[in-house]
Amino acid sequence: MSRRSLRTLLAAGGAAAVMALLPTSAQAAPYSGGNYGAYGNEGQYPTTTYCSGTFRQIGATKYAEGMALKYFYSDKCGSFARIENSRPGCVAVLHRSNNGVGRVDGWVSESVDPGITYAYTQMGNNLHGRVSRAVLSCDGHDLTETGWY
């Protein structure tokens, strides 16, 4: 059975995310853009053996429409975004900047699977002077975001 999933596309210079509908299989899938994947650990999930158990939540949980957005960081592996209590049509997004300026150079997103209420992204490498932030986006609109870390 197929469904429609959301993919986040970023405008140049880190402007607001624009959502586009794409047909996908029944399972949520990561989408990415910019230069995501250029650094070590990008494209991997935080559950990989090398990184498992090294993450801690940074900053306060952000809320929008009863949904939660969390940002996790590991000084060994990088960071990832997680959304909880989510409705369908929402995605967890991780923006990554090549430097400490906080300009989006790469991003990865993950949609919520049917029948569950959470999603988490693959890792972004915000080590060695790079920074990242988490975003909760639903139906084409960014609802909340964390600071850059």
Sequence and secondary structure as in RCSB ss.txt:
>XXXX:A:sequence
MSRRSLRTLLAAGGAAAVMALLPTSAQAAPYSGGNYGAYGNEGQYPTTTYCSGTFRQIGATKYAEGMALKYFYSD
KCGSFARIENSRPGCVAVLHRSNNGVGRVDGWVSESVDPGITYAYTQMGNNLHGRVSRAVLSCDGHDLTETGWY
>XXXX:A:secstr
  EEEEEEEE GGG  EEEEEEEE SS  EEEEETTTSSTTTTS TTSTTTTT  EE S  EEETTEEEEEEEET
TTEEEEEEES  TTEEEEEEEESSTT    EEEEEE  TT S EE   B   TT EEEEEEEETTEEEEE    
